[in-house]
Amino acid sequence: KHGLSYMFISHDLKVVRALANEVIVMRNGKVVEQGEARQIFEEPKTDYTKALMAAAFDIETAPEGVVDQ
């Protein structure tokens, strides 16, 4: 709309969800998932992304050990 792009790097997924149209999820410096923000937040594909979303929005639903691997 305005011809503007920016890169916003954050661990605060609530802020990312509010600001971003597209999201890249990285783990150990490598991209594990990328796409439209709505799709990443509502239908994460990788176990790592699912664990991040669970930890950010409902800490009790994070699969055990996924983030630590």
C-alpha positions, -999 to +999 in steps of 0.1 A: +000+000+000+028+025+010+057+008-007+074+003+026+092-028+040+110-033+072+126-062+092+115-065+128+134-091+149+117-101+181+112-129+206+079-113+216+054-132+194+025-111+206+041-080+192+051-099+160+015-111+156+002-075+159+027-060+134+038-085+108+022-095+075+049-122+069+069-141+094+101-162+093+108-186+122+144-193+128+162-219+150+199-219+155+204-194+127+184-214+101+149-208+087+125-235+099+093-220+086+081-189+068+049-175+053+020-152+060+017-143+096-019-155+099-009-189+085+022-193+108+002-183+139-029-202+132-015-233+114+022-238+123+037-267+104+069-276+123+070-289+159+094-261+168+070-234+156+041-251+174+061-251+206+070-215+202+034-205+196+022-226+226+048-211+249+039-176+238+001-179+241-005-209+264+026-221+282+010-253+294+004-267+259+041-266+247+052-301+237+078-313+263+114-310+251+108-296+216+122-262+222+153-276+241+163-300+213 
